[in-house]
Amino acid sequence: MRKIVVKVGSSVIAPQGNLDSKLVGQLAKDVLLAERMGIKVILVSSGAIACGLHALGHKKKPADMHLLMAISSLGQIILMDEFNRQFKKLGLTCGQILLSWDDFEHRERFINIRKTIEHMLLLKAVPIINENDAVSSEEIKFGDNDRLSALVANLVEAEQLILLSDVEGLLDGKKVVKEVSGINAQILSLARIEDKTHTSGGMFTKLEAAKIATASGIKTTIACGRIKGIICHIAQGKTIGTLFLPASKKNKARKRWIAFSKKPKGAIIIDAGAKEAILNRKKSLLCVGIIRAERDFKRGDCVEVLDESRNILGCGLVNYSAQELINCRSKKFEKEAIHRDNFVAKD
């Protein structure tokens, strides 16, 4: 089954907070054409907060987090009503999935999301995914749907991620960068600061999303979402926007889950011998190689692994709590703090 994840930004679907029904209809027709090409489209759509603000006549986002959550819940209905109306006109059905980072953090829930999406596609329903802004506190928020779309693309093992924005692609001055083989400091420097009254992302978050997706072996495109037939054009290989090439090698699915879906809850500092063992000899990290643990993490949490100069070496799922690691260190235990299959080295 060919799968493409398409993220639609607020600036495309609800410019200045006003939901563009014509654009939603255009996207629905594009999804239908993609279906006829044998491609399943999974939509990640922003716009709920923008729709809620517009419906209430608010000009800007309120500072109060819970008020913003309430506004999101109002806007979510407006957004999904329009998607449902436009898809129904074409004989298609759609369903909504609201997610928070907690759904990706826990392996069982992560797998449940994948199975739900797979069954929706088998039912010939278009999944429309958004962050669950109405209940997401700062601790479990993605912060933007760009990152969410990249995590979804990794989750479903999509062949492509398409990020639709109100710009033509990544710009170097006034010129569109056609192809990017690696996201380095020079590429990141091209991201410009944008007005975020009705949006939560911007070019920087799109580059971060592209970094996650390409590291997962998924080609990624940033393009203008107002172009008619944009999804099918890109799926057919036409040169539109900026194409980010996938990495030639990618980690196994479990390691990608650890690297991208788990938030580090603390850090451990290791000595030179342990650094050599985990990076060059691909060994597990032993308790004896740990100098100290930082923050109060628990067993099974994801932690960053740092060397004595505080360079980040990678991250992994730890077998002991911070206090247990301190005790293990004092007793010189030769036990595994992080198994090699649960450690992901930094690129």
N, C-alpha and C positions, 0 to 999 in steps of 0.2 A: 504494500500500500504506500503510494507516494504521498508524503505529507509536507505541507508548507505552513509555517506560522507567520501570520501577518499582524503586525502591530500598527494600530491607527492612533495617531496622536490627537490630543484635544484641539490643537491648532488647525487640524485638517477637518475633523468631524464637527467641531463646534467653535468656529472662529469667533473670538470676542464673547464666547459663552453662548452663542446662538446656534442651536443644533441645525445642521444643514441637511434637510430631508432629501434633497436632490443628490447630495454626495453619498448618503447612506444607500439610496436606491442604486446608484452607480456601482458602489462596492458590492451590493447584493448580486447584481448582474455579472460582475466580474467573478464572484465566487461560483455562480452557476456555470459560467463558461469553463472555469478551472475544473469543476466536477466533470464536465463533458470531456475534458482532456485526461481524465483519470487521476486528478489531483485532489486530495482532501485538504481543505483549508481550515485552519484553526485560527480564529480571530482573537486578538488581545486588544480590547478597545478602551481607550481613555474617554473622558468626556462627562462622567457622572457628576463630578463636582462643578464643572463648567455649566452643565444643564441646570443643576440645582441653584447655583448663584443667579443665573439668568431668570429662572422662574420666580425667584424671590425679589428680583430687582436689585441685587447686591452688585456693586461695582468691583469689589475686590474680596479676596479670601479673608475671613475673620481670623483673628489670632487665637481665639478660643478653640481648642482641639475638639471638644465634644460638640460644639456648634457646627464645626466643619464636618464632623461625622454625620450629624443629623442632615445637613445640607446634601451630603453625598447620597444618603438613603433616598431622599426626594428625587435627586437627579438620576439615580440608577433606574428608577421606574420609567422616567421620561425617555432615557436612552434605549432601554430594552423594548419599550413599546414601539419605538420607531423601527428598530431592527426587525422585530417580529412582524410588523406591518409590511415592510419592504420585502422581506423574505417570503412571506405568505403570498404576496402578489405574484411571485415567480414559482409558486408550488414547492417552496423549500420550508423546512422547519429549522428552528434554532433553539438552543438552550443556554442558560447562563450558569457559569461557574465562578464563584467569588472566592479568592484565595488570599491567605496571608503567609508570611514567611514560616510560621509554625507548621504549615501544611507541607513545606519542603524540608524542614529541619528533621522531622520524625520519619524514619524510613518507611514505616507501615502506611502512614498517610500519603507519603510521596508515591508509593506504589498504587494506592487506592485512586489517586488523582489520575494516574496513567490509565488504569483500567476503566475509569469512568469515561475519560475522553475516547478511548478505544471503542467502548460500547456505543457512545453517542455517534461516532463515525459509522459504525456498523448499522445503526438505525437511520443513517443518512440525515442526521441532524448536524447543523453547524455549531460547534462549541464557541461561545463568546465569553471570553475570560476577562476579568478585571480584578484589581486589588480590592479586598473587602474593606474599603475605607470606613464603612459605618462602624466597624468594631476593632480596627487595627490601631493599637497603641504604638508609640514610637519604637518599642522593643521588638515588635513583630511586623513593622511596615517594611515594604520594599523601598518606598520613597518615590518610585516612578515605575511606569509600566514597561519601560525599555528593558530594565533588568528582568522583570517578570517574564517578558516575552522570550528572552534568551534562556531563562530557566525552563520555560515550557518547551521550547524547541529542543533543548537537551533531554528533557523528560520523555518526550514522544519520539525522540531520535528523528527529527525532521530533516529533510534534505536541504531545506533553505529557510532562512529567516529574512523577512522583508519588513523594514522599518519605514513606515510612511509618515512623512513630515510635510511642513509647508515650504521647505527648501528643496532645491534640486538634488542635493547630496552634500557630501563634505566639500566645503569650499576652501580653496587656497587663494585668498584675495577674492577675485570675482570669477575664478575658474574652478569648475567642478573637477575634483580628483576622481579619475575614472576607476582606478584599481589600487588596492592596498594589500600588500603581501604580509605585513606585520604591523601591529599597532605599537609604535614606539613613542618616545617623548616628543619627537618632531610632529608626528600625526596628532597626538593629544593637544599640542600647542595650537592647532588650527581650530579647536572648539572655541566658540565665542560666547560671551555672557548674553543671555536673552531675557526678555521680559517674561515673568512667570505669573502674571495675574490670574490667568485661566489655565495654566499648564504647570507641570511639576518636573518636567525633564529638561531637554535641551540637547545640544550636540554632544556635550561631554558624556551624558548618560547613554546616548546612542553608541558612542565609541566604547564605553564600558560593556554594553550589551554585546556589541560586535566581538569584543575580546573574549567574552564567555562563550559565545556561539562558535566562533572560529576555532577556539581551543577544543571544542567538542566535535570538530570535524564538519561543521555546518557553514556553508557559504552564506554570506550576509550582504544584504543590499540596503542602502539608505537612499530613498528616492522621494520625489514629490507625489503626495497622495491624491492630488487633484487631476492627474493625468488619467484620461479614460482608458480602461482596460489595463491599468498598470500591473496588476497581479499576474495576469496571463502573459503580458509582454515580458516581464522579468522571468517567469517560469519557462518561457520559450527561449531564454538565453539572449534576449535583446539587450544591447548596451544602454542602460538607463541608470542615472544616478551614480553612486559609488559602490563598487563591488569589493568586498573584503574576502580574500581567499581563505579557505579553511586550512588549518594546520595539517601538515603531512602525517603527523603521528598524534594520536589522542589516547588518553588514559582509558582504562576500563570504566564501565558505567558506574560502579560503586565509588571509584576514586573521583570521578567527575562530580558525583553527588556530594562527597566530602568537601571537595575544593570549592564548589559553587553554591551549594544549598545550605551548608552549615555555617552558622555564625560563630567565630571563635569566642569562647567564654573566658579565656585566660591565655597565659603564655608560660613556657618553660625555657629556661636558659640551659644550654648543654655545653660540655667541654669539647676540646679539639678532637679527642679520640672518638667520642660519640658522633661528632659531625662527620668525620671520615667514614665511620661505619654506616651511617644512614644514607649518605649521599653517594659515596664512591663504591662501597661494598654492598649496598642495597640490603643492609641488615636491619633488624628491628632495633628500636631505641630501648636500651636497658636503663633501669632506674639508677644504676651506679654512675651513669654518664650525665646525670642531671645535677646542675649546680644549684638551681633554685626554681621555685614555682611562684607565679605571680597571679593574683586574684583568686577568688574562692570558687574554683570550678569543681565539678563533680565527675564521678566515673561516667564514661561514655560521652562526655562533652568534647567538642572540637577545640583544640588549643593551637596557638601559633608556636612554632619551634624556632628559637633564636640562638645564634652563637654568642660567644662572650663579648663580641663587639656590637651586639643587638641587631645584627643583620638577620632578616627573616629568611629561614631556610625552607620553610614549608608549613604545613599544618597537618593535624591528624587527630584521630579519636583516641583519647587517653583511657588507660585501664584502671587508673586510680584517681582519687580526688587530690586536690592540692595538698591537703594535710597529710594524706597517706604517702604522697611522693616525698614530702619532707622527711617523714619517718623512715621511708625506704632508703633515702640517701644517707641518713646517719648510720644505718646498719649495713651499708654497702651491698644491698640486695642485687642479685643478678637476675632480676625478674624483668619482663617486658613492660615498659611503660606505654609504648605505642608499637603495635605489631606492624611489620613492614607493609602488609596489605591495607593497613588503615592510615598510612602516611602518604601525603602528596607533596613532592618537592616543588618549590617555586620555580617557575620558568626562568 
